[in-house]
Amino acid sequence: MSNTPLLLGLAVGFSIAVPIGPMGILCIQRTLASGMRVGLCTGLGAATVNIAYGAAVVLGMESAAPWMERAGRVLSIAAGIVLLLMAARMLMRRHVAEDAPGQAPRSCASAYLSALAFNAANPMSLLLIFSLLSPIAGTTATSPAAASALLFGMFAAASLWWMLLSGGVALLRSRLRPELLLHANLAAGMLLTAYGTLALARVN
């Protein structure tokens, strides 16, 4: 079998994961607060949703475009509200270190599941994957083996990126003073507020 589907999957996976959007900010903030393991689990939750969407497109759901257009309004509202709630939680936090008094560290399972739920409600993830994979679906990925290679490449690229991002932030975390960690947390909260506001503004 040709390596083309695998290479295409790697390219698509990096294209989706690398731009620093809401999930990237969330991964960075959680890594600063609770370490690499929690940050990586956050990224893997996002990657799981992306692979599920990718599988839907590759398996012939290009005809879902009309449904996506109708559902986009509801999904934008849901994503905006979730983003603003996450931002409010960050902005009200006064401790970001994992061992901060009165703050239990977030578990890997809860980080994964919350990222899963958030990314599933983010219409931009679905639209981006649809736009990247639609030209490929029905041409390169015509067989189950080719489709599997494409999806594996997407997941491998995303997993590698989230590992590098959370690992890099974790290395910086050990060198940052608590005051700087708090400022980083506040900056992440303000960026998520901006993303949430934009998501709600797109509804009008």
Helices and strands as residue ranges (DSSP letters): H 4-17, H 22-34, H 36-58, G 62-64, H 65-92, H 108-120, H 123-133, H 144-173, H 178-201
